[in-house]
Amino acid sequence: MVEAQEQQSPRLQPCAGCGAINGARFDRCVRCGAALTGPARALDRVRAPQGEQLVGTKILLVATSLVFAGQVASALHAGRGLPIFGIDDYVGLLRFGALPVSQAVVAAEPWRLLSAVFVHFGALHFGMNMLSLANLARIAEPAVGFARFALTYVLTGLLGFAVTLGGSMLMASASGVPARVDLTAGASGAIFGVIGLVLGMLVRRRDPRWKAFLGNIAASTLMLILIAAQVRAGLNNWAHGGGFVGGFLLGILFAGGQQPQRAPSGPSPRRPLDRWLDVAAVASLVACAASLALCQASPLWRSLAAAL
């Protein structure tokens, strides 16, 4: 009877972190809170640790909102009205950092490849991108931390517009017709970079949720295309594709090593690489601010304003 009772009783499991003994059905350690089961470990990869403030997300949201507020003020001052579906204030768009897809302009003002990430064509464009950023960042930034998230956003946004310029030049060379100089701007290339970041992490970690995540992204992209068609807005698919591929590669890179375990009390241990990434992330955000300031001082929009 005693042996039968022992066989039926649930087995206990020790915590690898603190050594505490936990019940077989416990998904977290009763002493230190460490994950004990596969689902709990997977949840920790995408959930913000206690006290996580999403600093990078807030900085990017505030910076983009300030730029858009300046765009709205400029459009209203020019008598253009409140921009909902688009901004036809060409001078204001150039002033705040939009990118003319022109090799000559980029050669003269290369910082526009970065400043254009913070510029939007109307309230709908701005609102959809910021809503997407806020939702995705709740997954991405806690999973990789402030530095990797900020670097991914900045680098993939820049890469998206660099691919846009390269694609325009390639199409012009193939057709033999000079490329038309259009304005492009928006955070969607960087947002697709964040999407690629999350997908790359899930794939690298062999997390089966990558299939569901990819399906949700496909559905969201289709909805975006339909909305853009209804409001007759152009989509910069070069930037979307470039940002996504860049983010996917960064996601695979950033998910390669084991994340340092958070101590039961106090901050997580930090590696030397993390400190260098922090410096690089801060430098990238400073570069964003500098690019926006350089656009304000640019003679490009001033000469156009004087000619009008």
Phi, psi and omega in degrees: 000318180297317181295322179295320179294323179292324180290328181278338182289141182295145179284148178268154180230130179278150176277129181292336184278308186246350178085000180293148180268128182236157177293158184297331183266002180286133176264349178221151180292136181289340183265307186251352178080008181292149179291136180248342183241164179302310179301321179293321178294319179296322179295323180297334182289334185242002181253140180294131173298158180302129181093355179295130186251000180052053185299314181299318179299315181295320179299315182292320179295316181294315181299315181293323179294321178295319178297317181293324176299320176295322177297316180297315180299319179295317180295318179294321179296328179276003179076026183271346183085174182287119183283117178254301183262353180178160177240119179260015177276085186299320180297314180296321178298316178294321182297321185268358169123008178299157186251114167289126183283081185214130179298322181294318180293317181294325177295324180279323183225072184295339181295345179293339174299335180259317182297329183297340179297334187260003184254143182223153180264075175100167185293323180296315178300312180297311184296317180296318181292318181290324176295318178297317179298314182298319181290315182289324183294334178295337176266313191286312186294316176296331183289325184243348181093166184304310188296310182294323179294311181297317179297318179299314182298312183292312184293319181287328174297315177296316180299320180301317180284330174294320176294324177301313179296315180297320178295321178297317179294321180295316180295320179295320180293321181290324183271340183077008180250131179304137181293141176284137181276107177249158172270140173225151180189169176127157182271001188295327176298317178292325179292320173296331174296320177294321176300313178298323178301310181297315180297318179298320178295315181297318180293315182297325180272005180055039178277121184296348180288354181297328181293315179295320179296317179296322177296319178296321180293320178298317179295318179295320179296318178299318178297320178299317180297319180294318179295317179298322179293324181293322182264007178057043178260139178280142177253132178269085184288338173299314180293319179299312182294317179297316178296318182296313181297316178298317179295322179298316179295321177293324178298318177297320180293313185287338180269003187291319183263163176287136177289139179298138182285136177288132180291155178304326175222133180100174183286163178291149176296145184243144179262159179303324179300324181298322180293320177294323178293324176300315179298316180296321180294315178297319178298322180293322178289323175296321178297323176298312180297320179295321180296321179292321178293320179296325177293325177296327181268002185291139175285350184297309181282332180293318179293324178292319179296322180291330182281339182276000000 
